[in-house]
Amino acid sequence: MLLSSLDYDQQSQDEHRALLKPCRDRDIDAASAILQRHLLEGSRKLSAAAQSS
C-alpha cells in the first residue's frame, strides 16, 4: 500500500518543506520535532488504511 493512495500527498509534501528550514538552520530540536510528527502522522494514516481494508 502506498501513502500516495491515502490522500496524504499534499500534507506529506508540506511536512517535508517544513523540515527543510530547521535542517538548513541546524536546529536539531525543531527538525526532530517536525520529523517525529511527520512519521507519526504517516504511520497513523497507514495503520488506519490497513485496518479498514
PDB file of N, CA, C and O in Angstrom:
ATOM      1  N   MET A   1       0.849  -1.178   0.000  1.00  0.00           N
ATOM      2  CA  MET A   1       0.000   0.000   0.000  1.00  0.00           C
ATOM      3  C   MET A   1       0.894   1.239   0.000  1.00  0.00           C
ATOM      4  O   MET A   1       1.888   1.302   0.722  1.00  0.00           O
ATOM      5  N   LEU A   2       0.529   2.208  -0.808  1.00  0.00           N
ATOM      6  CA  LEU A   2       1.300   3.431  -0.915  1.00  0.00           C
ATOM      7  C   LEU A   2       0.611   4.562  -0.163  1.00  0.00           C
ATOM      8  O   LEU A   2      -0.613   4.687  -0.198  1.00  0.00           O
ATOM      9  N   LEU A   3       1.411   5.389   0.519  1.00  0.00           N
ATOM     10  CA  LEU A   3       0.826   6.549   1.195  1.00  0.00           C
ATOM     11  C   LEU A   3       0.181   7.493   0.194  1.00  0.00           C
ATOM     12  O   LEU A   3      -0.749   8.220   0.545  1.00  0.00           O
ATOM     13  N   SER A   4       0.652   7.496  -1.037  1.00  0.00           N
ATOM     14  CA  SER A   4       0.062   8.370  -2.061  1.00  0.00           C
ATOM     15  C   SER A   4      -1.395   8.017  -2.330  1.00  0.00           C
ATOM     16  O   SER A   4      -2.153   8.851  -2.825  1.00  0.00           O
ATOM     17  N   SER A   5      -1.788   6.801  -2.012  1.00  0.00           N
ATOM     18  CA  SER A   5      -3.184   6.409  -2.213  1.00  0.00           C
ATOM     19  C   SER A   5      -4.053   6.742  -1.004  1.00  0.00           C
ATOM     20  O   SER A   5      -5.242   6.424  -0.995  1.00  0.00           O
ATOM     21  N   LEU A   6      -3.477   7.380   0.017  1.00  0.00           N
ATOM     22  CA  LEU A   6      -4.217   7.659   1.255  1.00  0.00           C
ATOM     23  C   LEU A   6      -4.597   9.125   1.404  1.00  0.00           C
ATOM     24  O   LEU A   6      -4.910   9.566   2.510  1.00  0.00           O
ATOM     25  N   ASP A   7      -4.578   9.888   0.317  1.00  0.00           N
ATOM     26  CA  ASP A   7      -4.901  11.305   0.363  1.00  0.00           C
ATOM     27  C   ASP A   7      -3.994  12.021   1.363  1.00  0.00           C
ATOM     28  O   ASP A   7      -4.454  12.832   2.167  1.00  0.00           O
ATOM     29  N   TYR A   8      -2.721  11.714   1.301  1.00  0.00           N
ATOM     30  CA  TYR A   8      -1.737  12.266   2.237  1.00  0.00           C
ATOM     31  C   TYR A   8      -0.621  12.990   1.492  1.00  0.00           C
ATOM     32  O   TYR A   8       0.275  13.559   2.114  1.00  0.00           O
ATOM     33  N   ASP A   9      -0.673  12.969   0.171  1.00  0.00           N
ATOM     34  CA  ASP A   9       0.404  13.534  -0.643  1.00  0.00           C
ATOM     35  C   ASP A   9       0.718  14.986  -0.303  1.00  0.00           C
ATOM     36  O   ASP A   9       1.862  15.316   0.011  1.00  0.00           O
ATOM     37  N   GLN A  10      -0.281  15.847  -0.363  1.00  0.00           N
ATOM     38  CA  GLN A  10      -0.041  17.272  -0.151  1.00  0.00           C
ATOM     39  C   GLN A  10       0.446  17.537   1.270  1.00  0.00           C
ATOM     40  O   GLN A  10       1.383  18.308   1.474  1.00  0.00           O
ATOM     41  N   GLN A  11      -0.184  16.903   2.246  1.00  0.00           N
ATOM     42  CA  GLN A  11       0.241  17.087   3.634  1.00  0.00           C
ATOM     43  C   GLN A  11       1.681  16.613   3.817  1.00  0.00           C
ATOM     44  O   GLN A  11       2.475  17.273   4.487  1.00  0.00           O
ATOM     45  N   SER A  12       2.009  15.492   3.233  1.00  0.00           N
ATOM     46  CA  SER A  12       3.364  14.966   3.332  1.00  0.00           C
ATOM     47  C   SER A  12       4.374  15.928   2.713  1.00  0.00           C
ATOM     48  O   SER A  12       5.430  16.179   3.294  1.00  0.00           O
ATOM     49  N   GLN A  13       4.056  16.462   1.546  1.00  0.00           N
ATOM     50  CA  GLN A  13       4.951  17.424   0.909  1.00  0.00           C
ATOM     51  C   GLN A  13       5.114  18.683   1.757  1.00  0.00           C
ATOM     52  O   GLN A  13       6.217  19.218   1.876  1.00  0.00           O
ATOM     53  N   ASP A  14       4.018  19.152   2.344  1.00  0.00           N
ATOM     54  CA  ASP A  14       4.088  20.324   3.226  1.00  0.00           C
ATOM     55  C   ASP A  14       4.983  20.047   4.428  1.00  0.00           C
ATOM     56  O   ASP A  14       5.753  20.911   4.848  1.00  0.00           O
ATOM     57  N   GLU A  15       4.880  18.847   4.975  1.00  0.00           N
ATOM     58  CA  GLU A  15       5.706  18.484   6.119  1.00  0.00           C
ATOM     59  C   GLU A  15       7.178  18.391   5.716  1.00  0.00           C
ATOM     60  O   GLU A  15       8.057  18.784   6.484  1.00  0.00           O
ATOM     61  N   HIS A  16       7.448  17.876   4.526  1.00  0.00           N
ATOM     62  CA  HIS A  16       8.833  17.819   4.042  1.00  0.00           C
ATOM     63  C   HIS A  16       9.406  19.228   3.893  1.00  0.00           C
ATOM     64  O   HIS A  16      10.541  19.495   4.286  1.00  0.00           O
ATOM     65  N   ARG A  17       8.606  20.116   3.323  1.00  0.00           N
ATOM     66  CA  ARG A  17       9.075  21.502   3.157  1.00  0.00           C
ATOM     67  C   ARG A  17       9.310  22.164   4.512  1.00  0.00           C
ATOM     68  O   ARG A  17      10.280  22.902   4.684  1.00  0.00           O
ATOM     69  N   ALA A  18       8.429  21.903   5.468  1.00  0.00           N
ATOM     70  CA  ALA A  18       8.592  22.482   6.802  1.00  0.00           C
ATOM     71  C   ALA A  18       9.866  21.997   7.470  1.00  0.00           C
ATOM     72  O   ALA A  18      10.441  22.702   8.298  1.00  0.00           O
ATOM     73  N   LEU A  19      10.301  20.821   7.122  1.00  0.00           N
ATOM     74  CA  LEU A  19      11.503  20.235   7.706  1.00  0.00           C
ATOM     75  C   LEU A  19      12.790  20.881   7.169  1.00  0.00           C
ATOM     76  O   LEU A  19      13.823  20.853   7.839  1.00  0.00           O
ATOM     77  N   LEU A  20      12.731  21.450   5.984  1.00  0.00           N
ATOM     78  CA  LEU A  20      13.936  21.983   5.362  1.00  0.00           C
ATOM     79  C   LEU A  20      14.566  23.145   6.132  1.00  0.00           C
ATOM     80  O   LEU A  20      15.785  23.182   6.300  1.00  0.00           O
ATOM     81  N   LYS A  21      13.755  24.090   6.600  1.00  0.00           N
ATOM     82  CA  LYS A  21      14.324  25.256   7.281  1.00  0.00           C
ATOM     83  C   LYS A  21      15.099  24.875   8.531  1.00  0.00           C
ATOM     84  O   LYS A  21      16.253  25.283   8.666  1.00  0.00           O
ATOM     85  N   PRO A  22      14.521  24.109   9.453  1.00  0.00           N
ATOM     86  CA  PRO A  22      15.329  23.764  10.626  1.00  0.00           C
ATOM     87  C   PRO A  22      16.573  22.943  10.271  1.00  0.00           C
ATOM     88  O   PRO A  22      17.583  23.017  10.971  1.00  0.00           O
ATOM     89  N   CYS A  23      16.505  22.167   9.197  1.00  0.00           N
ATOM     90  CA  CYS A  23      17.700  21.432   8.772  1.00  0.00           C
ATOM     91  C   CYS A  23      18.773  22.406   8.287  1.00  0.00           C
ATOM     92  O   CYS A  23      19.944  22.278   8.644  1.00  0.00           O
ATOM     93  N   ARG A  24      18.367  23.371   7.479  1.00  0.00           N
ATOM     94  CA  ARG A  24      19.327  24.366   6.995  1.00  0.00           C
ATOM     95  C   ARG A  24      19.914  25.177   8.137  1.00  0.00           C
ATOM     96  O   ARG A  24      21.096  25.522   8.132  1.00  0.00           O
ATOM     97  N   ASP A  25      19.055  25.480   9.132  1.00  0.00           N
ATOM     98  CA  ASP A  25      19.486  26.274  10.288  1.00  0.00           C
ATOM     99  C   ASP A  25      20.218  25.436  11.332  1.00  0.00           C
ATOM    100  O   ASP A  25      20.685  25.954  12.346  1.00  0.00           O
ATOM    101  N   ARG A  26      20.310  24.149  11.070  1.00  0.00           N
ATOM    102  CA  ARG A  26      20.940  23.203  12.010  1.00  0.00           C
ATOM    103  C   ARG A  26      20.255  23.221  13.376  1.00  0.00           C
ATOM    104  O   ARG A  26      20.895  23.085  14.419  1.00  0.00           O
ATOM    105  N   ASP A  27      18.931  23.395  13.335  1.00  0.00           N
ATOM    106  CA  ASP A  27      18.110  23.384  14.557  1.00  0.00           C
ATOM    107  C   ASP A  27      17.621  21.955  14.773  1.00  0.00           C
ATOM    108  O   ASP A  27      16.544  21.572  14.317  1.00  0.00           O
ATOM    109  N   ILE A  28      18.417  21.199  15.462  1.00  0.00           N
ATOM    110  CA  ILE A  28      18.153  19.770  15.628  1.00  0.00           C
ATOM    111  C   ILE A  28      16.839  19.518  16.365  1.00  0.00           C
ATOM    112  O   ILE A  28      16.081  18.623  15.993  1.00  0.00           O
ATOM    113  N   ASP A  29      16.568  20.302  17.404  1.00  0.00           N
ATOM    114  CA  ASP A  29      15.336  20.094  18.166  1.00  0.00           C
ATOM    115  C   ASP A  29      14.093  20.326  17.314  1.00  0.00           C
ATOM    116  O   ASP A  29      13.163  19.520  17.341  1.00  0.00           O
ATOM    117  N   ALA A  30      14.071  21.415  16.562  1.00  0.00           N
ATOM    118  CA  ALA A  30      12.916  21.710  15.708  1.00  0.00           C
ATOM    119  C   ALA A  30      12.779  20.667  14.599  1.00  0.00           C
ATOM    120  O   ALA A  30      11.679  20.190  14.323  1.00  0.00           O
ATOM    121  N   ALA A  31      13.890  20.319  13.972  1.00  0.00           N
ATOM    122  CA  ALA A  31      13.844  19.319  12.904  1.00  0.00           C
ATOM    123  C   ALA A  31      13.368  17.974  13.443  1.00  0.00           C
ATOM    124  O   ALA A  31      12.579  17.287  12.794  1.00  0.00           O
ATOM    125  N   SER A  32      13.836  17.603  14.610  1.00  0.00           N
ATOM    126  CA  SER A  32      13.425  16.329  15.215  1.00  0.00           C
ATOM    127  C   SER A  32      11.941  16.321  15.528  1.00  0.00           C
ATOM    128  O   SER A  32      11.263  15.318  15.305  1.00  0.00           O
ATOM    129  N   ALA A  33      11.432  17.430  16.045  1.00  0.00           N
ATOM    130  CA  ALA A  33      10.001  17.510  16.374  1.00  0.00           C
ATOM    131  C   ALA A  33       9.142  17.398  15.116  1.00  0.00           C
ATOM    132  O   ALA A  33       8.143  16.680  15.104  1.00  0.00           O
ATOM    133  N   ILE A  34       9.533  18.107  14.062  1.00  0.00           N
ATOM    134  CA  ILE A  34       8.780  18.044  12.800  1.00  0.00           C
ATOM    135  C   ILE A  34       8.835  16.643  12.219  1.00  0.00           C
ATOM    136  O   ILE A  34       7.816  16.110  11.780  1.00  0.00           O
ATOM    137  N   LEU A  35      10.007  16.050  12.216  1.00  0.00           N
ATOM    138  CA  LEU A  35      10.156  14.700  11.667  1.00  0.00           C
ATOM    139  C   LEU A  35       9.350  13.682  12.469  1.00  0.00           C
ATOM    140  O   LEU A  35       8.724  12.791  11.893  1.00  0.00           O
ATOM    141  N   GLN A  36       9.363  13.809  13.782  1.00  0.00           N
ATOM    142  CA  GLN A  36       8.595  12.882  14.617  1.00  0.00           C
ATOM    143  C   GLN A  36       7.101  12.999  14.314  1.00  0.00           C
ATOM    144  O   GLN A  36       6.420  11.985  14.161  1.00  0.00           O
ATOM    145  N   ARG A  37       6.584  14.237  14.224  1.00  0.00           N
ATOM    146  CA  ARG A  37       5.161  14.423  13.890  1.00  0.00           C
ATOM    147  C   ARG A  37       4.853  13.849  12.519  1.00  0.00           C
ATOM    148  O   ARG A  37       3.818  13.213  12.324  1.00  0.00           O
ATOM    149  N   HIS A  38       5.754  14.074  11.565  1.00  0.00           N
ATOM    150  CA  HIS A  38       5.562  13.576  10.198  1.00  0.00           C
ATOM    151  C   HIS A  38       5.487  12.044  10.180  1.00  0.00           C
ATOM    152  O   HIS A  38       4.600  11.469   9.548  1.00  0.00           O
ATOM    153  N   LEU A  39       6.400  11.403  10.861  1.00  0.00           N
ATOM    154  CA  LEU A  39       6.410   9.937  10.885  1.00  0.00           C
ATOM    155  C   LEU A  39       5.191   9.381  11.615  1.00  0.00           C
ATOM    156  O   LEU A  39       4.616   8.381  11.188  1.00  0.00           O
ATOM    157  N   LEU A  40       4.797  10.017  12.704  1.00  0.00           N
ATOM    158  CA  LEU A  40       3.613   9.556  13.435  1.00  0.00           C
ATOM    159  C   LEU A  40       2.354   9.688  12.585  1.00  0.00           C
ATOM    160  O   LEU A  40       1.536   8.770  12.538  1.00  0.00           O
ATOM    161  N   GLU A  41       2.200  10.821  11.919  1.00  0.00           N
ATOM    162  CA  GLU A  41       1.012  11.033  11.094  1.00  0.00           C
ATOM    163  C   GLU A  41       0.976  10.044   9.928  1.00  0.00           C
ATOM    164  O   GLU A  41      -0.079   9.491   9.617  1.00  0.00           O
ATOM    165  N   GLY A  42       2.112   9.821   9.291  1.00  0.00           N
ATOM    166  CA  GLY A  42       2.164   8.846   8.196  1.00  0.00           C
ATOM    167  C   GLY A  42       1.829   7.448   8.667  1.00  0.00           C
ATOM    168  O   GLY A  42       1.111   6.718   7.985  1.00  0.00           O
ATOM    169  N   SER A  43       2.342   7.067   9.828  1.00  0.00           N
ATOM    170  CA  SER A  43       2.055   5.721  10.329  1.00  0.00           C
ATOM    171  C   SER A  43       0.601   5.601  10.791  1.00  0.00           C
ATOM    172  O   SER A  43       0.002   4.533  10.670  1.00  0.00           O
ATOM    173  N   ARG A  44       0.034   6.676  11.314  1.00  0.00           N
ATOM    174  CA  ARG A  44      -1.404   6.638  11.676  1.00  0.00           C
ATOM    175  C   ARG A  44      -2.265   6.445  10.440  1.00  0.00           C
ATOM    176  O   ARG A  44      -3.190   5.633  10.436  1.00  0.00           O
ATOM    177  N   LYS A  45      -1.953   7.201   9.388  1.00  0.00           N
ATOM    178  CA  LYS A  45      -2.721   7.077   8.141  1.00  0.00           C
ATOM    179  C   LYS A  45      -2.594   5.658   7.580  1.00  0.00           C
ATOM    180  O   LYS A  45      -3.590   5.053   7.183  1.00  0.00           O
ATOM    181  N   LEU A  46      -1.400   5.144   7.550  1.00  0.00           N
ATOM    182  CA  LEU A  46      -1.158   3.813   7.013  1.00  0.00           C
ATOM    183  C   LEU A  46      -1.856   2.744   7.859  1.00  0.00           C
ATOM    184  O   LEU A  46      -2.452   1.813   7.316  1.00  0.00           O
ATOM    185  N   SER A  47      -1.784   2.874   9.170  1.00  0.00           N
ATOM    186  CA  SER A  47      -2.425   1.918  10.074  1.00  0.00           C
ATOM    187  C   SER A  47      -3.943   1.938   9.903  1.00  0.00           C
ATOM    188  O   SER A  47      -4.582   0.888   9.847  1.00  0.00           O
ATOM    189  N   ALA A  48      -4.510   3.133   9.822  1.00  0.00           N
ATOM    190  CA  ALA A  48      -5.971   3.262   9.645  1.00  0.00           C
ATOM    191  C   ALA A  48      -6.402   2.624   8.322  1.00  0.00           C
ATOM    192  O   ALA A  48      -7.427   1.945   8.259  1.00  0.00           O
ATOM    193  N   ALA A  49      -5.618   2.845   7.273  1.00  0.00           N
ATOM    194  CA  ALA A  49      -5.960   2.269   5.975  1.00  0.00           C
ATOM    195  C   ALA A  49      -5.856   0.751   6.006  1.00  0.00           C
ATOM    196  O   ALA A  49      -6.689   0.058   5.422  1.00  0.00           O
ATOM    197  N   ALA A  50      -4.843   0.237   6.680  1.00  0.00           N
ATOM    198  CA  ALA A  50      -4.665  -1.215   6.765  1.00  0.00           C
ATOM    199  C   ALA A  50      -5.803  -1.860   7.554  1.00  0.00           C
ATOM    200  O   ALA A  50      -6.253  -2.957   7.223  1.00  0.00           O
ATOM    201  N   GLN A  51      -6.258  -1.179   8.586  1.00  0.00           N
ATOM    202  CA  GLN A  51      -7.341  -1.734   9.414  1.00  0.00           C
ATOM    203  C   GLN A  51      -8.672  -1.700   8.702  1.00  0.00           C
ATOM    204  O   GLN A  51      -9.535  -2.541   8.953  1.00  0.00           O
ATOM    205  N   SER A  52      -8.851  -0.724   7.805  1.00  0.00           N
ATOM    206  CA  SER A  52     -10.147  -0.616   7.111  1.00  0.00           C
ATOM    207  C   SER A  52     -10.209  -1.457   5.840  1.00  0.00           C
ATOM    208  O   SER A  52     -11.266  -1.557   5.217  1.00  0.00           O
ATOM    209  N   SER A  53      -9.095  -2.058   5.452  1.00  0.00           N
ATOM    210  CA  SER A  53      -9.130  -2.850   4.205  1.00  0.00           C
ATOM    211  C   SER A  53      -9.297  -4.328   4.494  1.00  0.00           C
ATOM    212  O   SER A  53      -9.346  -5.137   3.568  1.00  0.00           O
TER     213      SER A  53
END
